[in-house]
Amino acid sequence: MTIAFRAPPGGCQYRFDEKGEAEYDREGRHDWRSVRVTSADRAYFYVKPNERGARKDFVLRGDPVGVLRVDGDWLEVEFVGEKRVTRGWLSSRDLYPDSPKN
């Protein structure tokens, strides 16, 4: 899968080439509604869409996650890593906005 941006999102330029493209070669089909990029240094996965039940699993700033569904300010996401897929809930405050703000 290739993710292309007009300009790299803030904080993750190291993942993009000179054309503004990042290559994520992961096999498999996913039922994602969209793809978001992590803005927090560490964004921890939660069991449910609330502040309780934080897990040990996390994604780092600049990591892309596939959005499965949205519940208020929480998103159920999948992160496709090198060795496994991690699924759980992330707070929207830990992700870059899905559209630019004017």
Number of C-alpha atoms within 10 A of each C-alpha: 10 10 12 14 12 8 12 19 16 11 14 15 15 9 14 18 12 9 11 15 17 18 12 14 10 11 8 7 6 11 10 14 12 12 15 20 22 24 23 17 14 15 21 18 23 22 15 16 19 15 12 9 11 16 12 8 13 16 22 16 18 24 20 21 24 20 21 18 15 16 13 10 11 19 22 22 24 22 18 20 14 9 6 8 9 15 19 20 26 30 20 19 13 19 20 17 14 11 7 6 5 3
